[in-house]
Amino acid sequence: MADPCAIVIMGVSGRMGRMLVETVRDSGKARLAGAVERPGHDWVGRDLGTQMGGAASGIVVTDDVAAALRGADAVIDFTAPAATVALAPLAADAGVAHIIGTTGMTAADIASVDAAAKRGVVVRAGNMSLGVNLLVTLTRMVAAALDDDYDIEVIEAHHRHKVDAPSGTALMLGQAAADGRGVDLDAVSDRARDGITGARQRGAIGFHAIRGGDIIGEHDVMFAADGERITLRHVASDRRVFSRGALKAALWARGRAPGHYSMLDVLGLG
């Protein structure tokens, strides 16, 4: 049997960081090899287990990313775009697979990650849920099957603390719809409707963001034509769907050739 996959978690004090720690800890296929927080954070220099309210784990939270990566197989990163961009070359140089769940990344951010992926393994997705990634595949298939008599609208809902819109998942779904139709998403994207906007443009892909309460994540892709409507939907009721998907990606990435992969590759749907 192969040794457990050694995984480093970035941003361990956050909601996703804690969930990732628990998911790795409870897995029989992986072990926690390191825990990282930003410089100056209260957790730095302290035992991770006690900081999470449990028994001492023997893993000390560090702000030294390069040191944390030594000997690791993968690093899971649900942080912020600037932190992810800074981590990408460090992970590539260390030979550590970089699993990215960070959202809100710009085209320039993704280009920086692409550059690191030329010499390292990167798995990046706007959503690590296995169900959402199946939804992406279904969206592409339905968009390819239906012409632009069917208007496409992507509707997403998240908690009040989410800082980016549309969500990374909504953009994944919009891109899948555009790919299915063979069009450039930037050219057909409609993200702002307010006031007298005029009639809906044929072939547009609309985006709508709802923010409120503690909604974990809900995504709908609507195909609406005269006389009928088709809606594809995914609802996340537990954040563990994201941490389980990230762990699956880390296990899959171990030993892969350098490249920029997606969760569709992990699922064998790429």
C-alpha positions in Angstrom: 0.0 0.0 0.0 1.3 3.5 -0.9 2.3 5.8 1.9 -0.5 8.3 2.8 -0.4 11.5 0.7 1.3 14.2 2.7 -0.8 17.4 2.5 -0.2 21.0 3.6 -3.2 23.2 4.2 -3.1 27.0 3.6 -5.1 29.3 5.7 -5.9 26.7 8.4 -7.7 29.1 10.7 -10.5 29.9 8.2 -13.8 27.9 7.8 -12.5 26.0 4.8 -9.0 25.6 6.3 -10.5 23.9 9.4 -12.8 21.8 7.3 -9.8 20.7 5.1 -7.8 19.8 8.2 -10.6 17.6 9.5 -11.2 15.9 6.1 -7.5 15.1 5.7 -7.3 13.9 9.4 -10.2 11.6 8.9 -9.0 10.1 5.6 -7.2 6.8 5.6 -5.4 7.9 2.4 -3.8 11.2 3.5 -2.0 12.8 6.4 -1.5 16.4 7.4 2.1 17.4 6.8 1.9 21.1 7.5 -0.4 24.0 8.4 0.2 27.6 7.2 -1.2 31.0 8.1 -0.3 34.5 7.1 2.6 36.3 8.9 1.4 37.9 12.1 -1.6 35.7 12.6 -2.3 34.6 16.2 -2.0 30.9 15.3 1.5 31.1 14.0 3.9 29.2 16.3 1.2 27.4 18.1 0.0 23.8 17.9 -2.8 23.3 15.3 -4.8 20.9 17.4 -5.0 23.1 20.5 -5.9 26.1 18.3 -8.8 24.1 16.8 -10.0 23.4 20.3 -8.7 19.8 20.6 -5.7 17.8 21.8 -2.2 18.8 20.7 -1.4 17.5 17.2 2.3 17.9 17.1 1.9 20.2 14.0 2.9 23.8 14.6 1.3 26.4 12.5 3.9 28.3 10.4 4.1 31.3 8.2 7.1 29.8 6.4 5.6 28.4 3.2 8.8 27.0 1.7 9.6 25.1 4.9 6.0 23.7 5.2 6.2 22.4 1.6 9.4 20.3 2.2 8.5 16.6 1.9 4.9 17.3 1.0 3.0 15.7 -1.9 0.3 18.4 -2.2 -0.8 21.7 -0.9 -4.5 22.7 -0.7 -5.2 26.4 -1.2 -8.5 28.1 -0.6 -7.1 31.5 0.2 -7.0 34.8 -1.8 -5.8 35.5 -5.4 -2.6 37.3 -4.3 -1.6 34.5 -1.9 -2.4 31.8 -4.5 -0.3 33.5 -7.2 2.6 33.8 -4.7 2.3 30.2 -3.7 2.2 28.7 -7.3 5.9 29.0 -8.2 7.0 27.9 -4.7 4.9 24.7 -5.0 6.2 24.1 -8.5 9.8 24.5 -7.4 9.2 22.1 -4.4 7.6 19.5 -6.7 4.4 19.7 -4.7 1.0 19.5 -6.4 -0.9 22.8 -6.0 -4.7 22.2 -5.5 -6.4 25.6 -5.9 -10.0 26.3 -4.8 -9.4 30.1 -4.6 -12.0 32.2 -6.4 -12.0 35.7 -7.7 -8.8 35.2 -9.7 -8.3 37.6 -12.7 -7.0 36.6 -16.1 -3.5 37.9 -15.1 -3.7 35.7 -11.9 -4.5 32.6 -13.9 -1.7 33.4 -16.4 0.7 33.4 -13.5 -0.6 30.0 -12.3 -0.3 28.8 -15.9 3.4 29.8 -15.9 4.0 27.7 -12.8 2.1 24.8 -14.2 4.7 24.4 -17.0 7.0 22.9 -14.4 4.6 21.8 -11.7 1.2 20.1 -11.1 -1.8 22.4 -10.6 -5.4 21.4 -10.2 -7.6 24.5 -10.2 -11.4 24.8 -10.0 -13.9 27.5 -9.2 -15.7 24.8 -7.2 -14.2 21.5 -5.9 -17.6 19.8 -5.4 -17.8 16.6 -7.5 -21.5 17.3 -8.1 -20.9 20.8 -9.4 -18.3 19.5 -11.8 -20.8 17.0 -13.2 -23.2 20.0 -13.5 -20.5 21.7 -15.6 -20.4 18.7 -18.0 -24.2 18.6 -18.2 -24.4 22.4 -18.9 -22.0 22.0 -21.8 -24.0 19.1 -23.2 -27.3 20.9 -23.0 -25.9 24.1 -24.5 -24.5 22.2 -27.4 -27.9 20.5 -28.0 -30.0 23.6 -27.9 -29.7 26.6 -30.2 -30.0 30.2 -29.1 -33.8 30.0 -29.2 -33.1 29.0 -25.6 -31.9 31.9 -23.4 -29.2 30.9 -20.9 -29.2 32.4 -17.4 -26.9 31.4 -14.5 -28.2 32.2 -11.0 -26.1 31.7 -7.9 -26.6 32.3 -4.2 -24.0 32.5 -1.4 -23.6 33.7 2.2 -23.4 37.4 3.0 -19.6 37.3 3.5 -18.7 36.2 0.0 -16.6 39.0 -1.6 -16.6 38.1 -5.3 -19.5 38.0 -7.9 -20.3 36.2 -10.0 -19.0 33.3 -8.1 -16.2 31.2 -9.5 -18.7 28.4 -10.0 -21.1 30.6 -11.9 -18.3 31.6 -14.2 -17.4 27.9 -14.7 -21.0 27.2 -15.7 -21.2 30.2 -18.0 -17.9 29.1 -19.6 -19.3 25.6 -20.1 -22.5 27.0 -21.7 -20.3 29.2 -24.0 -18.1 26.2 -24.9 -21.2 24.1 -25.7 -22.4 26.8 -28.1 -18.9 27.5 -29.5 -18.9 31.2 -28.5 -16.6 33.5 -26.6 -18.1 34.0 -23.1 -16.7 37.5 -22.8 -18.5 38.5 -26.0 -21.9 37.2 -24.8 -21.8 37.7 -21.0 -24.5 39.9 -19.5 -23.8 40.7 -15.9 -25.5 44.1 -15.2 -29.2 44.8 -15.7 -30.6 47.9 -14.1 -33.0 50.5 -15.4 -34.2 50.6 -19.0 -31.9 47.9 -20.5 -33.8 47.1 -23.6 -34.8 43.7 -24.7 -32.6 40.7 -23.9 -29.9 40.1 -26.6 -30.3 36.9 -28.4 -27.5 34.5 -27.5 -26.5 36.3 -24.3 -25.5 34.4 -21.2 -26.9 36.2 -18.1 -25.5 36.1 -14.6 -27.3 36.9 -11.3 -25.7 36.9 -7.8 -27.7 36.5 -4.6 -26.0 37.2 -1.3 -27.6 36.5 2.1 -27.5 34.7 5.4 -25.4 31.5 5.6 -26.2 30.1 2.2 -23.3 27.7 1.4 -23.8 27.6 -2.4 -26.7 27.2 -4.8 -26.3 27.3 -8.6 -28.9 27.1 -11.4 -28.5 27.1 -15.1 -31.7 27.9 -16.9 -32.4 27.3 -20.5 -35.6 29.3 -21.3 -37.5 29.2 -24.6 -41.0 30.1 -25.7 -43.3 27.4 -24.0 -40.7 25.6 -22.0 -37.8 25.9 -19.5 -35.1 23.5 -18.5 -33.2 24.1 -15.2 -30.1 22.3 -14.1 -29.5 22.8 -10.3 -26.9 22.0 -7.6 -27.3 22.8 -3.9 -24.5 22.5 -1.4 -25.8 21.9 2.2 -22.4 21.1 3.7 -19.0 22.6 3.1 -17.5 19.1 3.3 -18.4 18.6 -0.4 -15.7 21.1 -1.2 -13.0 19.7 1.1 -13.8 16.1 0.0 -13.4 17.2 -3.7 -10.1 18.9 -2.8 -8.8 15.8 -1.1 -9.8 13.7 -4.1 -7.9 16.2 -6.4 -4.8 16.0 -4.1 -4.8 12.2 -4.2 -5.2 12.2 -8.0 -2.5 14.8 -8.6 0.2 12.8 -6.8 2.8 11.7 -9.4 1.2 13.5 -12.4 3.1 15.2 -15.1 3.3 19.0 -14.9 0.3 20.7 -16.2 -2.8 22.9 -15.3 -5.6 20.4 -14.7 -9.3 20.8 -13.7 -11.7 18.8 -11.6 -13.1 17.4 -14.8 -9.7 15.8 -15.4 -9.8 14.4 -11.8 -13.2 12.9 -12.6 -12.1 11.6 -16.0 -14.5 14.0 -17.8 -11.9 16.4 -19.2 
